[in-house]
Amino acid sequence: MIEAELKARVRDPERVLAGLESRAAGRAEVYRDTYYDTPGRELTGEDRELRVRTVRGPEATRTVLTYKGARVDEASGSKPEAETAVEDAAAVHEIVRGLGYTPVIEFEKHCRNYGFTSRGRRMLATLVRVPEVGGQHWIELETVVPDDELAAALADVREVLADLGIEDGDLTTEQYTDAVAAARA
């Protein structure tokens, strides 16, 4: 399965927020992401990612382990993704380090998530703010599809973003890891 996702910078967060709220109830969460790589940075060099994410929400905290393969669509940055919940955050960090991976970067994202169906697809929209990068907001809109549906799914995602006031010029493949690293430099 492929995560058909587009990400964009948000120029008018209030407009986007209102559009999302009209589609679904939002869920505020804080993500604590730790990205791992080999000492020689092989994953990064091959456009792959290994991440442990702990999500704190109003009712619960959960942790997920995610592996993302290399991009299958350069324009959107869409990647194959495998993700699973883990019971013990400290244990999964220990396992990953024990396998020889080292933490490369760790940061927080403040998110508001909206799950809804549009154009016949289950979608997840996330309005994101990364405190270390300043007041900038992003939106991520994704749906998970088989390989052969990627182009059609990305077209549907683009239409929903346009409905929210996001223009093609706002789209970006910039990664939060790069933005945080640049802010720390």
N, C-alpha and C positions, 0 to 999 in steps of 0.2 A: 504494500500500500504506500501511496505517496501523500505527503502533506502538501496539498495544493494551497499555497499561502502567498498573499501579497502583503507587504508592509509599506506604510507611508508615514511621512511626517504630517502632523496635524496642525494646520494653521488656525483653525477655529474650534478649540476643544469643546466649547459649550454647544455649538451646533451639532457636532458629532455625537456628543453625549446625549443630547435630546433625541437625535435620530435612533440611537441605540436603545434608549429607554422606551421609545415607542414600540420597539420590537420585542423586548424581553426585560425581565427584572435583572439588574446588574448584581454582581457578586464581587465585593472588594476583597482583594487578597494581596499579600506581600510575598514575592518569590525571592528566595535566597539561592542563587545559582552558583555552583562551583564547576568550572570547566577543567577537565583533566587532559593531559597529553603525555606522550612518552618524553623522556629527557631530550631526545633528538627532534621533537616536534613532528613526528611522522603523521599523526592524525591531521594536524593543521596543514601540512604540506600536501596531503591528499584530499583536502576539503571535507574532512570528516570531523565529527564532534562526539565527545563523551561528556555527559553532564549529570550531576546530581543536583536535583532541585527540591528544596523544602518549601512548601506552600503553607503559609499561615493565613487562615480565614477566621471569620467570626465564631464559627462553631468547632473547627477542628484544624489540626496540623497534619499534613501528609507529606511523604517524600517519594519522589519518582526518580528512577534511573533511566536515562535516555541516551540512545545511540542514533546519530544521524549520519547517513552515508553521503557520498559526494552529490553535488547538485545534478539534477536531471533536467533542469530548465534554467539556463543562465539568466534570462530576463527577470524571472521571479525569484530565483534562488531556491525553488522548491527542491526538497530532498526526501529520500526514503527515510522513514523514521520507525524505530522500535522503542517502545517505552513500557515500563512496568512499575507498578507500585512496590515499594519496599517497606518492610515493617519497622526497621531500625536504621535511622539515618546515620548514626555513628558507625554502625557495623558496615554499612555499604561504603562509606568513605574509607574505612579501614581495609575492606576487601579490594577496592579499586587501587589504593596505594600499595597494598601487598602484591598486586599483580604488576607493579612497576610503573604505574601511572602517577604523575605528580600534578598537583594543582597548578594551573596556569593563571587563572583569574577568578575572583569571587566578587559578587556584587549583588545589590538588591534592586528589584523592579517593583514598583507600586502599580498594581493592575486592577482593572475593573473588567470582569468577564461577562459576556452575554452569549448564551446559547439560543439559537433560533433556527427555523427552517426557512429557506428562501430559494426560489427557483428549483424546488424539489430536492434540495440538498440540506443536510444538517450542517450548520456552520457555527463556528466559534469566533466571536469578535473580542479582541482584548485591547482596551485603551491602556496605554503604558506610559509611565513616567519613571525615569531613572534619576534618582536624586543627585547622584554624582555628576550628571551631565547637565544639570540646571533645570530650567522650567520647560524644556522641550517635551512635547507629547508625541507619541506614535500610535498608530493603530495597526494591529495585525488581524487579518481576516483569513480564516482557513477552513478547509473541508478536506476530509481524507477520502481518497479515491484510488481505484486500480490504475495502473500505469496508462492504460489505453483511454482513460477519461481525463487525463491531466489538462489538455488544451481546453476542453469544454468547461471543466471545473474552474480553471483560471478565468475564463471569460465571464462565468457567473459571478465569481468573487469580484472581478473588476466592476461589474454592473452594480453590485450591492455597494461597493465603495463609492461609486459615482452617485448613487442615491443618497449617500451620507455626506456628499459635498467634497469628496476627495477627488482631485484631478490627477490625470496621468503624470503630470509634472511633480506631484507630491510623492510618487512611488519611489521606494529606495530598496536597495539590497544591503545597505549599511548594516553591520552587525553591532549589537550592543557591546560585545566584548571589545571591539575596536574603539567605539566611542568612549567607553570607560577607560581603556588603556590610554587613549589620547588625553583625556581629562586629567589623568594621574601624572602624565609626563611633564 
